[in-house]
């Protein structure tokens, strides 16, 4: 089976996003496709500097994801960013970690591996 890359998007265009972009570009199994920021100009500047093909504002990403069924997740992330939250009340970090552990356990039982493993 041919190895597939994981596609990534970054929400935000600050210092941490720069470090994330660097890490993703160095990882042969990652493909950084998009960045969203408060302003389209900031996103475009980040995209140009970090070789990211798609750049848009938060509003644009909400509009685009309304078409593909991820609107509720995107709206929640954008709302958390706008209000300065580091954790969503809808699905707290610990719940996400618990779900990931459960899924990793199932993967192990089924001997399922991702293409990059």
Helices and strands as residue ranges (DSSP letters): E 6-11, H 15-26, E 30-37, H 40-50, E 54-57, H 58-66, H 71-83, H 93-110
